[in-house]
């Protein structure tokens, strides 16, 4: 197949964090057939949508990578929506608004893709992607088979789905939305975007929320109370407008970010007796120090 591939590129060129060493092969499938071909023939590739919510190692990655961002096909028929894994949340949100469909307003400012949003059951403003999902087509990397899973079979919970525990890669998903007033939907999208602009870094390199919200509380509130907005390590520092965001201000390394995350986690644990769980995922070759930090950070 004539599949686009880039060789020996620096991941900081594509990462939202602008951090990351070299990867040997980065593939860009354009459709499900190309995607399935790669998943069937590459040796345990790592799959990403838009490289949001991800911290890459400054030492690089040995595995082949697949990016689905060029798998951007979607179809809307009345209230039924079908979207490939690589469709960006902001794109499908606007398309649904143009068709007077409500339910996807919360994704209007999301940098991630449908695949990533389902993987983590993305949510905001009292909406989440699992609310309207009917079924999903996934590829089982163990059996090399394509499966059709219902919403119940996807095991959704807060910031999680079965895709995080099974060898499944999302290919496409189907949703059933509701008819709404186009002007009201558009106003909600504008309000959501204004909220993100006011509380989240827009042009500064970041990957979104660093820690998950603990049950019944807010990670941002806890981090604010321990003075996280004054913290920095190397080129990484906590965003001054929201304590649950880290920005890359001066050629930060993956170690800088992990060290800063560990400080934030430890200070919250000391004050509130709560261990914050990272929302950002780490991939790549670890230094000895990074192994030590990750053992603490990501241990449940």
N, C-alpha and C positions, 0 to 999 in steps of 0.2 A: 504494500500500500504506500501511496505517496503522502506519508505523514510528516508534518513539519517537526523538525528537531533542531535544538541548539546544543552545541558541544562546548564543554569546558567554560561555562559562564560563571561569573560571580553572582551568587544568590542575592547579594545586597543590591543588585541591579533590578531585581523583581520584587523583593520583599518590601512590605509596607513599613517595616522597621528600618529598612536600609542597612540591614545587618546580615552577614552570611558569607561563607567562603565558597569555594568552587564546587560545582556538580558536573559530573562527566557528561550526562545526557539529560536534557529537558525536552519532553515531548508535548506537542500541542495537537491532540486529536480534534477533528472538526465535527464529528458525528459519533453516534453510538457504535457503529460498525468498527470505526478506527479505534475507539476507546476499548471495546471488547477485545480486539486484536492485540492491543498492547498489554492489556491485563492478562491475556492468555499466554503471551509469549515472553514477556519480560520476567526476570527473576525478582519477585517481591518488590515491585516499584512502590514508591510513595505517591499518593494522589492528593492534589490540592486544587482549589477553585481559584480564588483570587489572592492567595498568600496573606490573608488577614488572619488574625488570631494565632499567628505562628511566629516563633522565634527560631531562626536557623543558627547553627553553630558557625562561629567565625572560622573554625577549622575545616568547614566544608562537610559534604555528605557523600558517602560511598554509593548509596543506592541510586538507581535511575528515578527521575521524577516525571510525573505526568501532571500537566496543568489543563483543566477542562474549560478554561475561559473562552475558548473559541467554539465550544458546544453551546451555542446561544439560541437554539431553536425553541419556539413556544407556539402554542395554538390555543385560541380562545373561542369557544362555541357556547353562546348564551352564558350560563353561569359556570360552565365547565372549563377548567384550565389544565393544560398539559405542558410541562416544561422540562427541558433537558437539564442535566446536572450542572452545566456551566452557566446557566442564565443568571445574571446578577439580580439580587433582590431589588435594587432600585429600578431596574429596567422592567421587571414584571409588575412591580407596584404601580408604576406610571401607566403601563399598558392596561392594567385592570381599571385604573381610574378613568382612562379614556373610554372604557367600555361600561362605565358606571357600575363597577363591581367593588364591593367593600369587603375587607378582610385582610388585605395586604398593605394597608397604609403604614404599618409599623416598619416595613422593610425599605421605606423610601430613602433612608439615608445609609442603609447598610452597604458596606463594601464587599461583603461576601456573596457567594453563589447559592443557588438552590441546594446543591449537594452539601455544602458546608452548613447551611442553615438547618437542613434536616438532620444532619449528623449530630449537631449540638442542640436541636430543638430550639432554635433562636427565638427570642421574644423581646418585646418592648412595648411600653404604653398599653399594658393589659391585653395584648394580642400575642399569639405565638403561632409558628408555622404549622404545628400539628392540629390547630383548631379546625382547619378546613381540608386537611389531607384525606384523600380517599384510599389511595394505594401508591406503591412505589415499585419500580422495576430495579432490581439490584443484581450484581454479579457476585457469585460466590467464588472467591479466589482459591479455595481449597478444591472444590469439585469442578470448577470451570463451567458452571451452569448459571443461566439467567433465571431468577426467581421473581415471582410477583407476590409482594407482601401487602397485607391490609394494614390499616392504621393500627389496629390492636396488635398485630404481629410485630410492629416496629418498636414496641416497648418504650414509648415516650414517657419522660419524666422531666423534672427541671434540669435544663441544660444537658440532657442526655437522650440517647436512643440506642436501639440494639446495634446500630452501625458501629458503636464504640466497643462492643464486646464480641461481635461475630465477624467472620471474614467476609463481610459484605461491602461492596462499593456501589453507591447509588448511580444509576444510569439516567432515569427520568422519574418524574412524579406527576400524579394527577390530583387535582383539587376541585372542590365544589364551593364556590363563593356565593355571596348573596347580592341581589340587586340593591342598589342604593342611589342616592342623589349625587350626581357628579360634582356639583359645586361643594357639597358638604364633604365629600371624600377628598377633594382637592384642598379644602381648607385644613382638614386634619393632617394631610401630608405636609402642608406648609408649616403648621404648628409643630409637628414632629421634627422637621428639619431645623426650625429655629431653636428648638430645645437642644438639639445636638450641637448646633453652632455655639450656643451659650455655655454648654457644659463639657464639651469634648474638643480635643485638639483637631483642627481641620487641616492645616497645611504642614504640620510638624510630623515627622516619622513616628508612628505608633501603631499598635495592633489591636486597639480596643481595650475593653476591661481586662485587667490583669488577674483579678481574683473573682470567684463566684460569690454571690451573696449567700451568707449562711441563712439557715431557716429562720424566718421571722425578723431578719435584720438586714442591714445594708453594709457591704464591705467598704463602700465609700465613706459612710458615716464613721465607722470604726477607725479607718485609716486617717481620716481628718482629725479625729480626737487624739491620736498619738503623734500628731504633727508631721505626717508623712509628706506634706507639700514642701517641706524644707529639706527633704532627703535627696541625695544624689551619690552616684558612684561612677567615677570616670566620666564618660560622655553620656551617661544615662541619668535622668532625673525625673522625679514625680511632677506631673503637670500641675501648675499652680491653680487651675480652675476646677480640678477634680482629682481627688487623692487616689482614685483607683485606675489611673492612667500613667504609664511611663512613656517618656518621649526621648528620642535620640537627638541630643543637642550638638554633639561634637564627636562624630566617628566612634560611637559606642560599640563595644564588643559584646558578644553573647555573655561573656563572663561578667561584664559590668551589669547587665540587666539581671542576671541570676543573683548576683551578690545583693543588688538593690531589692529584689523580690524577697530574698531571705531576711533582710533587715526588716522589711515591712511586715512580713509574716510573724517574725519573732516578737516585734513590738506589740502587735495586736494580741498575740497569745499571752504575753506577759500582763497586759492590762485587762483583757476581757476573758482570758482562759478559753479562747476560741482559736482553732487553727484554720486559717483561711485556705481554701483549696484553689490552686491556680486554674484560671480559665484558659490562659495562653498555653499552647502546646510547644514543646521543645523537640527539635529534630537535628541530628547530625553527630559528628565525632566529638566526643567530650574530652576535655583535659581532666587531669586527676581532680582538680579543684571543682570543676563543673560536675563531675560524678558525685563528689561529696555533697555539693549543694542540692543537686536534683534528688538524691536519696532522702534528704530532709524535706525539701519543698513539695514533692509529689507523693510522699507517703501519706496514705489516708489515716 
